Amino acid sequence: MKIKVHVTLKPGVLDPQGSAIGHALASLGFAGVENVRQGKYIELDLAETDPAKARETARAMCDKLLANTVIENYAIDLA
Amino acid sequence: MKIKVHVTLKPGVLDPQGSAIGHALASLGFAGVENVRQGKYIELDLAETDPAKARETARAMCDKLLANTVIENYAIDLA
């Protein structure tokens, strides 16, 4: 079962990587870029076939390894 | 207008970061993790309100800065 995980910085947490992208876009001539945030996108293939169990496993993976829950949110999509 | 961009390595391109995550998950005791790929997730707020133009701008941003199109694919979602 394929799992897609988005890990994003919580609102209010400084995002220097996103700011750098915003400045780079501005210097390339792209106007009207108001806010840029960069996160991580992780695709996993799990042997688990039960959607509820797969989601539970993915949640445990996020809490233990994939996300720093102090400063990051995560979202799990099953596909 | 909010734009969401996913930048992922093309299939066949080695993904050491994804492999590292896979190994770390295995050593934490998560079994049945078959394939892990890590990509980037970028959220942009554009002043542009026309969806077609916003998508066109986002495509240009990806080609010029956000993605290395030799080894990476990108997907653009308007939200």
Backbone of each chain as nested JSON, in Angstrom:
{
  "chains": [
    {"id": "A", "residues": [
      {"number": 1, "name": "MET", "atoms": {"N": [0.841, -1.199, 0.0], "CA": [0.0, 0.0, 0.0], "C": [0.877, 1.25, 0.0]}},
      {"number": 2, "name": "LYS", "atoms": {"N": [0.538, 2.178, -0.906], "CA": [1.36, 3.378, -1.057], "C": [0.887, 4.474, -0.101]}},
      {"number": 3, "name": "ILE", "atoms": {"N": [1.837, 5.059, 0.607], "CA": [1.53, 6.116, 1.571], "C": [2.269, 7.385, 1.155]}},
      {"number": 4, "name": "LYS", "atoms": {"N": [1.565, 8.5, 1.182], "CA": [2.213, 9.78, 0.885], "C": [2.177, 10.647, 2.129]}},
      {"number": 5, "name": "VAL", "atoms": {"N": [3.319, 11.137, 2.532], "CA": [3.41, 11.946, 3.746], "C": [3.939, 13.339, 3.394]}},
      {"number": 6, "name": "HIS", "atoms": {"N": [3.238, 14.352, 3.848], "CA": [3.704, 15.739, 3.723], "C": [4.121, 16.215, 5.11]}},
      {"number": 7, "name": "VAL", "atoms": {"N": [5.337, 16.684, 5.216], "CA": [5.805, 17.256, 6.479], "C": [6.056, 18.741, 6.236]}},
      {"number": 8, "name": "THR", "atoms": {"N": [5.343, 19.582, 6.978], "CA": [5.469, 21.03, 6.777], "C": [5.754, 21.707, 8.114]}},
      {"number": 9, "name": "LEU", "atoms": {"N": [6.461, 22.827, 8.055], "CA": [6.706, 23.603, 9.266], "C": [5.392, 24.179, 9.769]}},
      {"number": 10, "name": "LYS", "atoms": {"N": [5.224, 24.216, 11.093], "CA": [4.015, 24.805, 11.651], "C": [3.974, 26.295, 11.332]}},
      {"number": 11, "name": "PRO", "atoms": {"N": [2.755, 26.844, 11.221], "CA": [2.655, 28.284, 10.97], "C": [3.36, 29.043, 12.091]}},
      {"number": 12, "name": "GLY", "atoms": {"N": [4.111, 30.071, 11.736], "CA": [4.819, 30.855, 12.738], "C": [6.256, 30.416, 12.925]}},
      {"number": 13, "name": "VAL", "atoms": {"N": [6.582, 29.184, 12.5], "CA": [7.976, 28.738, 12.587], "C": [8.732, 29.313, 11.387]}},
      {"number": 14, "name": "LEU", "atoms": {"N": [9.871, 29.94, 11.676], "CA": [10.661, 30.576, 10.63], "C": [11.097, 29.548, 9.583]}},
      {"number": 15, "name": "ASP", "atoms": {"N": [10.98, 29.91, 8.303], "CA": [11.316, 28.986, 7.22], "C": [12.376, 29.627, 6.321]}},
      {"number": 16, "name": "PRO", "atoms": {"N": [13.66, 29.54, 6.715], "CA": [14.706, 30.201, 5.926], "C": [14.822, 29.65, 4.514]}},
      {"number": 17, "name": "GLN", "atoms": {"N": [14.562, 28.341, 4.357], "CA": [14.642, 27.724, 3.036], "C": [13.572, 28.325, 2.11]}},
      {"number": 18, "name": "GLY", "atoms": {"N": [12.362, 28.458, 2.661], "CA": [11.279, 29.068, 1.886], "C": [11.587, 30.507, 1.535]}},
      {"number": 19, "name": "SER", "atoms": {"N": [12.144, 31.263, 2.502], "CA": [12.505, 32.659, 2.228], "C": [13.545, 32.74, 1.122]}},
      {"number": 20, "name": "ALA", "atoms": {"N": [14.526, 31.833, 1.167], "CA": [15.579, 31.836, 0.153], "C": [14.984, 31.598, -1.232]}},
      {"number": 21, "name": "ILE", "atoms": {"N": [14.023, 30.672, -1.318], "CA": [13.371, 30.41, -2.6], "C": [12.627, 31.66, -3.062]}},
      {"number": 22, "name": "GLY", "atoms": {"N": [11.92, 32.324, -2.124], "CA": [11.19, 33.544, -2.469], "C": [12.111, 34.622, -3.013]}},
      {"number": 23, "name": "HIS", "atoms": {"N": [13.266, 34.817, -2.354], "CA": [14.208, 35.83, -2.822], "C": [14.786, 35.455, -4.186]}},
      {"number": 24, "name": "ALA", "atoms": {"N": [15.082, 34.156, -4.353], "CA": [15.649, 33.714, -5.632], "C": [14.649, 33.925, -6.767]}},
      {"number": 25, "name": "LEU", "atoms": {"N": [13.37, 33.637, -6.486], "CA": [12.341, 33.846, -7.514], "C": [12.244, 35.325, -7.86]}},
      {"number": 26, "name": "ALA", "atoms": {"N": [12.284, 36.19, -6.832], "CA": [12.198, 37.633, -7.079], "C": [13.382, 38.087, -7.928]}},
      {"number": 27, "name": "SER", "atoms": {"N": [14.585, 37.571, -7.63], "CA": [15.756, 38.016, -8.386], "C": [15.754, 37.454, -9.807]}},
      {"number": 28, "name": "LEU", "atoms": {"N": [14.965, 36.401, -10.047], "CA": [14.817, 35.872, -11.409], "C": [13.736, 36.63, -12.176]}},
      {"number": 29, "name": "GLY", "atoms": {"N": [13.063, 37.574, -11.501], "CA": [12.086, 38.399, -12.202], "C": [10.635, 37.978, -11.997]}},
      {"number": 30, "name": "PHE", "atoms": {"N": [10.392, 36.991, -11.123], "CA": [9.012, 36.599, -10.858], "C": [8.43, 37.552, -9.821]}},
      {"number": 31, "name": "ALA", "atoms": {"N": [7.44, 38.344, -10.229], "CA": [6.833, 39.307, -9.316], "C": [5.59, 38.686, -8.678]}},
      {"number": 32, "name": "GLY", "atoms": {"N": [5.158, 39.255, -7.571], "CA": [3.902, 38.827, -6.958], "C": [3.978, 37.511, -6.204]}},
      {"number": 33, "name": "VAL", "atoms": {"N": [5.2, 37.11, -5.804], "CA": [5.329, 35.917, -4.97], "C": [5.266, 36.369, -3.523]}},
      {"number": 34, "name": "GLU", "atoms": {"N": [4.201, 36.02, -2.818], "CA": [3.961, 36.638, -1.518], "C": [4.494, 35.83, -0.335]}},
      {"number": 35, "name": "ASN", "atoms": {"N": [4.446, 34.536, -0.442], "CA": [4.822, 33.719, 0.7], "C": [5.253, 32.355, 0.169]}},
      {"number": 36, "name": "VAL", "atoms": {"N": [6.423, 31.887, 0.574], "CA": [6.901, 30.578, 0.119], "C": [7.244, 29.746, 1.347]}},
      {"number": 37, "name": "ARG", "atoms": {"N": [6.767, 28.54, 1.403], "CA": [7.102, 27.619, 2.493], "C": [7.575, 26.314, 1.858]}},
      {"number": 38, "name": "GLN", "atoms": {"N": [8.674, 25.788, 2.362], "CA": [9.129, 24.503, 1.833], "C": [8.956, 23.409, 2.869]}},
      {"number": 39, "name": "GLY", "atoms": {"N": [8.448, 22.285, 2.425], "CA": [8.3, 21.132, 3.287], "C": [8.898, 19.902, 2.636]}},
      {"number": 40, "name": "LYS", "atoms": {"N": [8.663, 18.755, 3.261], "CA": [9.175, 17.496, 2.734], "C": [8.018, 16.636, 2.255]}},
      {"number": 41, "name": "TYR", "atoms": {"N": [8.294, 15.834, 1.26], "CA": [7.286, 14.946, 0.702], "C": [7.903, 13.555, 0.642]}},
      {"number": 42, "name": "ILE", "atoms": {"N": [7.282, 12.604, 1.302], "CA": [7.866, 11.266, 1.396], "C": [6.86, 10.232, 0.905]}},
      {"number": 43, "name": "GLU", "atoms": {"N": [7.277, 9.392, -0.021], "CA": [6.437, 8.294, -0.506], "C": [6.972, 6.978, 0.04]}},
      {"number": 44, "name": "LEU", "atoms": {"N": [6.084, 6.192, 0.627], "CA": [6.477, 4.894, 1.187], "C": [5.605, 3.794, 0.6]}},
      {"number": 45, "name": "ASP", "atoms": {"N": [6.205, 2.657, 0.313], "CA": [5.427, 1.466, -0.022], "C": [5.419, 0.548, 1.19]}},
      {"number": 46, "name": "LEU", "atoms": {"N": [4.245, 0.298, 1.725], "CA": [4.141, -0.611, 2.87], "C": [3.564, -1.946, 2.43]}},
      {"number": 47, "name": "ALA", "atoms": {"N": [4.043, -3.036, 3.058], "CA": [3.515, -4.366, 2.749], "C": [2.091, -4.493, 3.287]}},
      {"number": 48, "name": "GLU", "atoms": {"N": [1.775, -3.743, 4.339], "CA": [0.433, -3.736, 4.948], "C": [-0.64, -3.403, 3.906]}},
      {"number": 49, "name": "THR", "atoms": {"N": [-1.737, -4.184, 3.902], "CA": [-2.796, -3.919, 2.918], "C": [-4.062, -3.339, 3.543]}},
      {"number": 50, "name": "ASP", "atoms": {"N": [-4.173, -3.385, 4.868], "CA": [-5.346, -2.81, 5.527], "C": [-5.16, -1.291, 5.678]}},
      {"number": 51, "name": "PRO", "atoms": {"N": [-6.045, -0.472, 5.103], "CA": [-5.849, 0.981, 5.13], "C": [-5.732, 1.559, 6.54]}},
      {"number": 52, "name": "ALA", "atoms": {"N": [-6.585, 1.094, 7.463], "CA": [-6.561, 1.652, 8.82], "C": [-5.23, 1.351, 9.505]}},
      {"number": 53, "name": "LYS", "atoms": {"N": [-4.753, 0.091, 9.343], "CA": [-3.475, -0.281, 9.958], "C": [-2.311, 0.462, 9.31]}},
      {"number": 54, "name": "ALA", "atoms": {"N": [-2.384, 0.617, 7.974], "CA": [-1.31, 1.319, 7.263], "C": [-1.233, 2.763, 7.742]}},
      {"number": 55, "name": "ARG", "atoms": {"N": [-2.393, 3.393, 7.936], "CA": [-2.415, 4.778, 8.402], "C": [-1.835, 4.882, 9.823]}},
      {"number": 56, "name": "GLU", "atoms": {"N": [-2.192, 3.888, 10.653], "CA": [-1.689, 3.869, 12.027], "C": [-0.158, 3.728, 12.039]}},
      {"number": 57, "name": "THR", "atoms": {"N": [0.342, 2.826, 11.177], "CA": [1.793, 2.634, 11.074], "C": [2.464, 3.919, 10.599]}},
      {"number": 58, "name": "ALA", "atoms": {"N": [1.867, 4.557, 9.583], "CA": [2.457, 5.785, 9.048], "C": [2.484, 6.875, 10.119]}},
      {"number": 59, "name": "ARG", "atoms": {"N": [1.429, 6.919, 10.929], "CA": [1.376, 7.929, 11.994], "C": [2.518, 7.695, 13.0]}},
      {"number": 60, "name": "ALA", "atoms": {"N": [2.73, 6.428, 13.35], "CA": [3.82, 6.105, 14.275], "C": [5.17, 6.483, 13.665]}},
      {"number": 61, "name": "MET", "atoms": {"N": [5.328, 6.222, 12.362], "CA": [6.591, 6.575, 11.681], "C": [6.827, 8.079, 11.725]}},
      {"number": 62, "name": "CYS", "atoms": {"N": [5.757, 8.85, 11.507], "CA": [5.887, 10.307, 11.532], "C": [6.263, 10.787, 12.92]}},
      {"number": 63, "name": "ASP", "atoms": {"N": [5.586, 10.232, 13.944], "CA": [5.851, 10.677, 15.308], "C": [7.271, 10.333, 15.752]}},
      {"number": 64, "name": "LYS", "atoms": {"N": [7.772, 9.169, 15.286], "CA": [9.071, 8.707, 15.768], "C": [10.24, 9.191, 14.928]}},
      {"number": 65, "name": "LEU", "atoms": {"N": [10.03, 9.372, 13.629], "CA": [11.181, 9.654, 12.767], "C": [10.954, 10.769, 11.745]}},
      {"number": 66, "name": "LEU", "atoms": {"N": [9.836, 10.701, 11.02], "CA": [9.733, 11.54, 9.816], "C": [9.526, 13.013, 10.116]}},
      {"number": 67, "name": "ALA", "atoms": {"N": [8.819, 13.311, 11.211], "CA": [8.545, 14.712, 11.523], "C": [9.05, 15.05, 12.918]}},
      {"number": 68, "name": "ASN", "atoms": {"N": [9.476, 16.281, 13.087], "CA": [9.768, 16.813, 14.423], "C": [8.501, 17.531, 14.865]}},
      {"number": 69, "name": "THR", "atoms": {"N": [7.703, 16.85, 15.685], "CA": [6.36, 17.364, 15.968], "C": [6.356, 18.634, 16.828]}},
      {"number": 70, "name": "VAL", "atoms": {"N": [7.529, 19.026, 17.329], "CA": [7.598, 20.302, 18.051], "C": [7.397, 21.466, 17.074]}},
      {"number": 71, "name": "ILE", "atoms": {"N": [8.006, 21.352, 15.895], "CA": [7.951, 22.463, 14.938], "C": [7.281, 22.096, 13.622]}},
      {"number": 72, "name": "GLU", "atoms": {"N": [6.942, 20.812, 13.433], "CA": [6.403, 20.403, 12.131], "C": [5.045, 19.716, 12.259]}},
      {"number": 73, "name": "ASN", "atoms": {"N": [4.2, 19.94, 11.271], "CA": [2.961, 19.178, 11.115], "C": [3.178, 18.11, 10.058]}},
      {"number": 74, "name": "TYR", "atoms": {"N": [2.36, 17.052, 10.12], "CA": [2.417, 16.093, 9.019], "C": [1.011, 15.709, 8.581]}},
      {"number": 75, "name": "ALA", "atoms": {"N": [0.91, 15.328, 7.311], "CA": [-0.367, 14.861, 6.76], "C": [-0.106, 13.557, 6.034]}},
      {"number": 76, "name": "ILE", "atoms": {"N": [-0.985, 12.587, 6.238], "CA": [-0.811, 11.254, 5.652], "C": [-1.923, 10.997, 4.649]}},
      {"number": 77, "name": "ASP", "atoms": {"N": [-1.557, 10.631, 3.421], "CA": [-2.544, 10.255, 2.406], "C": [-2.286, 8.825, 1.972]}},
      {"number": 78, "name": "LEU", "atoms": {"N": [-3.353, 8.054, 1.912], "CA": [-3.226, 6.7, 1.37], "C": [-3.572, 6.76, -0.103]}},
      {"number": 79, "name": "ALA", "atoms": {"N": [-2.807, 6.04, -0.933], "CA": [-3.11, 6.066, -2.368], "C": [-3.028, 4.651, -2.936]}}
    ]},
    {"id": "B", "residues": [
      {"number": 1, "name": "MET", "atoms": {"N": [-3.344, 33.559, -5.087], "CA": [-3.672, 32.17, -5.414], "C": [-2.597, 31.244, -4.88]}},
      {"number": 2, "name": "LYS", "atoms": {"N": [-3.033, 30.198, -4.198], "CA": [-2.087, 29.284, -3.575], "C": [-1.683, 28.174, -4.556]}},
      {"number": 3, "name": "ILE", "atoms": {"N": [-0.389, 27.948, -4.66], "CA": [0.141, 26.929, -5.57], "C": [0.907, 25.901, -4.741]}},
      {"number": 4, "name": "LYS", "atoms": {"N": [0.671, 24.626, -5.029], "CA": [1.427, 23.571, -4.353], "C": [2.263, 22.833, -5.38]}},
      {"number": 5, "name": "VAL", "atoms": {"N": [3.548, 22.737, -5.116], "CA": [4.457, 22.093, -6.064], "C": [5.119, 20.885, -5.394]}},
      {"number": 6, "name": "HIS", "atoms": {"N": [5.057, 19.748, -6.062], "CA": [5.787, 18.562, -5.611], "C": [6.947, 18.333, -6.56]}},
      {"number": 7, "name": "VAL", "atoms": {"N": [8.146, 18.239, -6.019], "CA": [9.314, 17.933, -6.834], "C": [9.835, 16.577, -6.389]}},
      {"number": 8, "name": "THR", "atoms": {"N": [9.858, 15.632, -7.322], "CA": [10.287, 14.272, -6.967], "C": [11.373, 13.806, -7.926]}},
      {"number": 9, "name": "LEU", "atoms": {"N": [12.239, 12.943, -7.43], "CA": [13.27, 12.375, -8.293], "C": [12.623, 11.474, -9.335]}},
      {"number": 10, "name": "LYS", "atoms": {"N": [13.136, 11.499, -10.556], "CA": [12.611, 10.623, -11.6], "C": [12.862, 9.169, -11.226]}},
      {"number": 11, "name": "PRO", "atoms": {"N": [11.967, 8.28, -11.678], "CA": [12.18, 6.854, -11.392], "C": [13.533, 6.424, -11.961]}},
      {"number": 12, "name": "GLY", "atoms": {"N": [14.271, 5.641, -11.209], "CA": [15.57, 5.186, -11.678], "C": [16.714, 6.03, -11.155]}},
      {"number": 13, "name": "VAL", "atoms": {"N": [16.41, 7.265, -10.722], "CA": [17.463, 8.098, -10.143], "C": [17.654, 7.674, -8.692]}},
      {"number": 14, "name": "LEU", "atoms": {"N": [18.924, 7.435, -8.323], "CA": [19.236, 6.98, -6.975], "C": [18.782, 8.001, -5.934]}},
      {"number": 15, "name": "ASP", "atoms": {"N": [18.148, 7.519, -4.859], "CA": [17.616, 8.408, -3.829], "C": [18.22, 8.039, -2.466]}},
      {"number": 16, "name": "PRO", "atoms": {"N": [19.442, 8.53, -2.184], "CA": [20.108, 8.139, -0.932], "C": [19.337, 8.587, 0.308]}},
      {"number": 17, "name": "GLN", "atoms": {"N": [18.67, 9.742, 0.212], "CA": [17.906, 10.248, 1.345], "C": [16.739, 9.299, 1.657]}},
      {"number": 18, "name": "GLY", "atoms": {"N": [16.046, 8.858, 0.598], "CA": [14.958, 7.908, 0.774], "C": [15.456, 6.593, 1.347]}},
      {"number": 19, "name": "SER", "atoms": {"N": [16.617, 6.116, 0.84], "CA": [17.183, 4.863, 1.358], "C": [17.516, 4.998, 2.829]}},
      {"number": 20, "name": "ALA", "atoms": {"N": [18.068, 6.149, 3.217], "CA": [18.432, 6.374, 4.619], "C": [17.192, 6.311, 5.501]}},
      {"number": 21, "name": "ILE", "atoms": {"N": [16.102, 6.916, 5.029], "CA": [14.851, 6.875, 5.792], "C": [14.382, 5.423, 5.926]}},
      {"number": 22, "name": "GLY", "atoms": {"N": [14.452, 4.672, 4.824], "CA": [14.042, 3.271, 4.853], "C": [14.839, 2.467, 5.872]}},
      {"number": 23, "name": "HIS", "atoms": {"N": [16.169, 2.669, 5.876], "CA": [17.017, 1.943, 6.824], "C": [16.707, 2.349, 8.261]}},
      {"number": 24, "name": "ALA", "atoms": {"N": [16.488, 3.665, 8.463], "CA": [16.189, 4.149, 9.814], "C": [14.871, 3.566, 10.312]}},
      {"number": 25, "name": "LEU", "atoms": {"N": [13.869, 3.496, 9.435], "CA": [12.582, 2.918, 9.827], "C": [12.758, 1.448, 10.191]}},
      {"number": 26, "name": "ALA", "atoms": {"N": [13.56, 0.721, 9.378], "CA": [13.792, -0.702, 9.664], "C": [14.47, -0.868, 11.019]}},
      {"number": 27, "name": "SER", "atoms": {"N": [15.45, 0.001, 11.315], "CA": [16.168, -0.143, 12.589], "C": [15.303, 0.278, 13.773]}},
      {"number": 28, "name": "LEU", "atoms": {"N": [14.238, 1.046, 13.514], "CA": [13.289, 1.395, 14.576], "C": [12.245, 0.292, 14.771]}},
      {"number": 29, "name": "GLY", "atoms": {"N": [12.299, -0.736, 13.928], "CA": [11.399, -1.861, 14.105], "C": [10.185, -1.87, 13.192]}},
      {"number": 30, "name": "PHE", "atoms": {"N": [10.139, -0.936, 12.242], "CA": [9.022, -0.954, 11.288], "C": [9.341, -1.946, 10.176]}},
      {"number": 31, "name": "ALA", "atoms": {"N": [8.55, -3.017, 10.121], "CA": [8.784, -4.034, 9.096], "C": [7.901, -3.758, 7.881]}},
      {"number": 32, "name": "GLY", "atoms": {"N": [8.25, -4.349, 6.751], "CA": [7.39, -4.258, 5.569], "C": [7.435, -2.922, 4.854]}},
      {"number": 33, "name": "VAL", "atoms": {"N": [8.518, -2.154, 5.076], "CA": [8.683, -0.904, 4.322], "C": [9.484, -1.236, 3.072]}},
      {"number": 34, "name": "GLU", "atoms": {"N": [8.85, -1.15, 1.922], "CA": [9.466, -1.71, 0.726], "C": [10.261, -0.696, -0.096]}},
      {"number": 35, "name": "ASN", "atoms": {"N": [9.786, 0.518, -0.142], "CA": [10.43, 1.499, -1.003], "C": [10.128, 2.88, -0.444]}},
      {"number": 36, "name": "VAL", "atoms": {"N": [11.151, 3.687, -0.246], "CA": [10.939, 5.038, 0.264], "C": [11.594, 6.033, -0.69]}},
      {"number": 37, "name": "ARG", "atoms": {"N": [10.856, 7.053, -1.078], "CA": [11.414, 8.109, -1.924], "C": [11.111, 9.439, -1.252]}},
      {"number": 38, "name": "GLN", "atoms": {"N": [12.114, 10.3, -1.177], "CA": [11.849, 11.617, -0.604], "C": [11.902, 12.691, -1.67]}},
      {"number": 39, "name": "GLY", "atoms": {"N": [10.934, 13.576, -1.618], "CA": [10.895, 14.708, -2.532], "C": [10.711, 16.002, -1.775]}},
      {"number": 40, "name": "LYS", "atoms": {"N": [10.504, 17.078, -2.525], "CA": [10.293, 18.382, -1.908], "C": [8.856, 18.825, -2.138]}},
      {"number": 41, "name": "TYR", "atoms": {"N": [8.354, 19.609, -1.199], "CA": [6.994, 20.11, -1.281], "C": [7.066, 21.613, -1.032]}},
      {"number": 42, "name": "ILE", "atoms": {"N": [6.612, 22.392, -1.996], "CA": [6.743, 23.85, -1.895], "C": [5.376, 24.491, -2.046]}},
      {"number": 43, "name": "GLU", "atoms": {"N": [5.014, 25.342, -1.109], "CA": [3.766, 26.107, -1.188], "C": [4.099, 27.558, -1.504]}},
      {"number": 44, "name": "LEU", "atoms": {"N": [3.425, 28.106, -2.503], "CA": [3.65, 29.499, -2.895], "C": [2.333, 30.245, -2.904]}},
      {"number": 45, "name": "ASP", "atoms": {"N": [2.344, 31.481, -2.444], "CA": [1.19, 32.366, -2.625], "C": [1.52, 33.33, -3.757]}},
      {"number": 46, "name": "LEU", "atoms": {"N": [0.74, 33.271, -4.821], "CA": [0.959, 34.193, -5.938], "C": [-0.125, 35.262, -5.933]}},
      {"number": 47, "name": "ALA", "atoms": {"N": [0.274, 36.486, -6.33], "CA": [-0.699, 37.584, -6.425], "C": [-1.65, 37.328, -7.6]}},
      {"number": 48, "name": "GLU", "atoms": {"N": [-1.163, 36.607, -8.61], "CA": [-1.965, 36.267, -9.802], "C": [-3.27, 35.562, -9.406]}},
      {"number": 49, "name": "THR", "atoms": {"N": [-4.388, 35.976, -9.984], "CA": [-5.666, 35.349, -9.638], "C": [-6.218, 34.465, -10.75]}},
      {"number": 50, "name": "ASP", "atoms": {"N": [-5.673, 34.595, -11.968], "CA": [-6.148, 33.762, -13.077], "C": [-5.481, 32.38, -13.003]}},
      {"number": 51, "name": "PRO", "atoms": {"N": [-6.26, 31.299, -12.873], "CA": [-5.651, 29.968, -12.682], "C": [-4.696, 29.567, -13.806]}},
      {"number": 52, "name": "ALA", "atoms": {"N": [-5.085, 29.847, -15.065], "CA": [-4.241, 29.421, -16.185], "C": [-2.897, 30.146, -16.142]}},
      {"number": 53, "name": "LYS", "atoms": {"N": [-2.946, 31.472, -15.862], "CA": [-1.695, 32.236, -15.803], "C": [-0.851, 31.813, -14.606]}},
      {"number": 54, "name": "ALA", "atoms": {"N": [-1.513, 31.547, -13.471], "CA": [-0.781, 31.123, -12.268], "C": [-0.056, 29.808, -12.544]}},
      {"number": 55, "name": "ARG", "atoms": {"N": [-0.738, 28.884, -13.226], "CA": [-0.115, 27.599, -13.532], "C": [1.078, 27.784, -14.469]}},
      {"number": 56, "name": "GLU", "atoms": {"N": [0.906, 28.689, -15.441], "CA": [1.978, 28.963, -16.393], "C": [3.2, 29.536, -15.659]}},
      {"number": 57, "name": "THR", "atoms": {"N": [2.944, 30.479, -14.733], "CA": [4.026, 31.078, -13.942], "C": [4.717, 30.014, -13.099]}},
      {"number": 58, "name": "ALA", "atoms": {"N": [3.912, 29.157, -12.463], "CA": [4.488, 28.113, -11.615], "C": [5.346, 27.162, -12.444]}},
      {"number": 59, "name": "ARG", "atoms": {"N": [4.889, 26.879, -13.666], "CA": [5.667, 25.981, -14.524], "C": [7.025, 26.606, -14.851]}},
      {"number": 60, "name": "ALA", "atoms": {"N": [7.006, 27.912, -15.147], "CA": [8.264, 28.609, -15.44], "C": [9.182, 28.601, -14.219]}},
      {"number": 61, "name": "MET", "atoms": {"N": [8.595, 28.795, -13.025], "CA": [9.399, 28.768, -11.796], "C": [10.061, 27.409, -11.606]}},
      {"number": 62, "name": "CYS", "atoms": {"N": [9.298, 26.343, -11.874], "CA": [9.845, 24.987, -11.724], "C": [10.977, 24.748, -12.708]}},
      {"number": 63, "name": "ASP", "atoms": {"N": [10.759, 25.15, -13.966], "CA": [11.778, 24.91, -14.986], "C": [13.054, 25.684, -14.693]}},
      {"number": 64, "name": "LYS", "atoms": {"N": [12.901, 26.916, -14.141], "CA": [14.075, 27.769, -13.955], "C": [14.759, 27.581, -12.612]}},
      {"number": 65, "name": "LEU", "atoms": {"N": [13.979, 27.244, -11.566], "CA": [14.596, 27.238, -10.234], "C": [14.235, 26.024, -9.373]}},
      {"number": 66, "name": "LEU", "atoms": {"N": [12.947, 25.713, -9.301], "CA": [12.511, 24.788, -8.244], "C": [12.921, 23.342, -8.493]}},
      {"number": 67, "name": "ALA", "atoms": {"N": [12.957, 22.944, -9.756], "CA": [13.292, 21.554, -10.06], "C": [14.496, 21.481, -10.994]}},
      {"number": 68, "name": "ASN", "atoms": {"N": [15.293, 20.445, -10.841], "CA": [16.347, 20.13, -11.808], "C": [15.73, 19.11, -12.758]}},
      {"number": 69, "name": "THR", "atoms": {"N": [15.292, 19.588, -13.927], "CA": [14.471, 18.73, -14.797], "C": [15.268, 17.588, -15.439]}},
      {"number": 70, "name": "VAL", "atoms": {"N": [16.583, 17.58, -15.254], "CA": [17.366, 16.44, -15.747], "C": [17.066, 15.199, -14.896]}},
      {"number": 71, "name": "ILE", "atoms": {"N": [16.949, 15.41, -13.588], "CA": [16.753, 14.257, -12.705], "C": [15.45, 14.306, -11.911]}},
      {"number": 72, "name": "GLU", "atoms": {"N": [14.7, 15.419, -12.011], "CA": [13.502, 15.551, -11.192], "C": [12.246, 15.821, -12.024]}},
      {"number": 73, "name": "ASN", "atoms": {"N": [11.137, 15.29, -11.573], "CA": [9.828, 15.637, -12.105], "C": [9.168, 16.63, -11.166]}},
      {"number": 74, "name": "TYR", "atoms": {"N": [8.223, 17.399, -11.707], "CA": [7.451, 18.246, -10.808], "C": [5.969, 18.17, -11.142]}},
      {"number": 75, "name": "ALA", "atoms": {"N": [5.135, 18.418, -10.14], "CA": [3.687, 18.444, -10.319], "C": [3.167, 19.717, -9.665]}},
      {"number": 76, "name": "ILE", "atoms": {"N": [2.26, 20.392, -10.348], "CA": [1.725, 21.669, -9.864], "C": [0.241, 21.507, -9.562]}},
      {"number": 77, "name": "ASP", "atoms": {"N": [-0.164, 21.869, -8.347], "CA": [-1.59, 21.851, -7.975], "C": [-2.019, 23.255, -7.592]}},
      {"number": 78, "name": "LEU", "atoms": {"N": [-3.13, 23.679, -8.105], "CA": [-3.698, 24.959, -7.683], "C": [-4.697, 24.689, -6.568]}},
      {"number": 79, "name": "ALA", "atoms": {"N": [-4.673, 25.539, -5.525], "CA": [-5.619, 25.32, -4.431], "C": [-6.253, 26.641, -4.018]}}
    ]}
  ]
}
